[in-house]
Amino acid sequence: MNTLNNVFDRLKKSGLFIVLGILSFYFAINGIKGDRGIFKYLYLKNKVELALQERAKYQAIKKDLEYKVAMLSEESLDLDYLEERARIVLNMVGDDEYVILDKDIDKH
C-alpha cells in the first residue's frame, strides 16, 4: 500500500497526472462531439432513415410507372388506358363529351 502511495506522489510531482487528465478530457469531448462522436452518429443515422423513406417513395413511383408502361406494351395492351392517354396527350375529345380541365391530371 505504501508503494502505491509513492507512485501517486511521484505522478503528482511530475505533472503526468495533469497531462493524463487533459488527454482524458480531450478524448471524452471528441467521443461526444467530434467527427466520429455520438452526436455525429445520431445525425447520420437520421439522414439514413430519411434517405430510406425517400427511396421507398421513389420505388413506389417507379413501380406505378412500370405498371403504366406494361399496360401499353404489345403483349397486354389495355385499350381503355391507351384511349385515355391519347386523349390527354393529343387534347382530343368526342363530339358529345364535356371537358373538365384539371392541372394535376398527370400527377396521379
N, C-alpha and C positions, 0 to 999 in steps of 0.2 A: 504494500500500500504506500509505503514511503517512496518507492521508486516511481510510482505513478504520479505522485505529487511533484516529484522532482522533474519529471518530463513536462508536466503542465507549466511549472515555473519557468523552465527553460524556453518553452514555446512563447510564453507571455513576454519574456525578456527579449527574445529575438525578433518579435514583430510578425512572426509567421502566423500566429493566431489571427491577427488582424487581416493579413493577406488572404488567409483561408476564408474568413468571414466575408470579405469583399467579393471573392470569387464565387462563394456560395450564393450571395445576394444577386450577383450578375447572372448566373445561370438560372436562378429561380425566376427572375424577371423575364429573361429570354424564353424560358419554358412557358410562360404565360402569354406574353405579348409579342414575341419575336415572329420571324417569318415562318417558323415551324412550330409555333406555340399553340396553345389551346384555343385562343380567340380566332386565329387564322384557320384552324381546323374546323371550327364551327361555321365560320363564314364560307369556306369552300364546300362544306357538307350541304349548306343551304343552297348554294349555287348549283350543285349537282342535282339536288331534288327539283329545283326549278327547271333545269335543263331536261330532266327526265319527263316532267309534266309537259313541257313544250314538245318534246319528241313524241309523246303519246298523242298529242293533239294533231301533229302533222302526219302521224301514221294513220289516224282516222280519216283525215282529209285525203291522203293518198289512196286508202282503201276505197273511199267513195268514188274518187276519180277513176280508179281501176275498174270499178263496177260499171260506171257510166261508159267507159271505153269498151268494156266487154259486151254491153248491150248494143253497141254499134258495130261489133265485129260481124264478119260474114257468116260465122257458124251459128250465132244466136242473135239475129237481128230482131230487135223489138220495134215494130213499125210505129207504134204509138209514140215511143220515145224519139224515134227518127223524125216523125212529123213535128213533134214539139220543138226539137232542136232546130229544124229547118225554119219553122215559123219565127223562132227567136232570132236566128242568125240573119234571115232574109227579110225580116219585118213584113211578113205577109199574113193576111187573114182572109177568111172566106167572106162571101158577099152577105151572108146572113149572121155574121158574128159581130160582137162588140169588142172593143179594145179597152182594157184597163191597164194603164201604164204603172209599172212598179219598178222603182230604181234598183231594188235589191233582188232582181229576178235571177241573176247568175251567182248570187252569194249562197244559195242553198246547196 
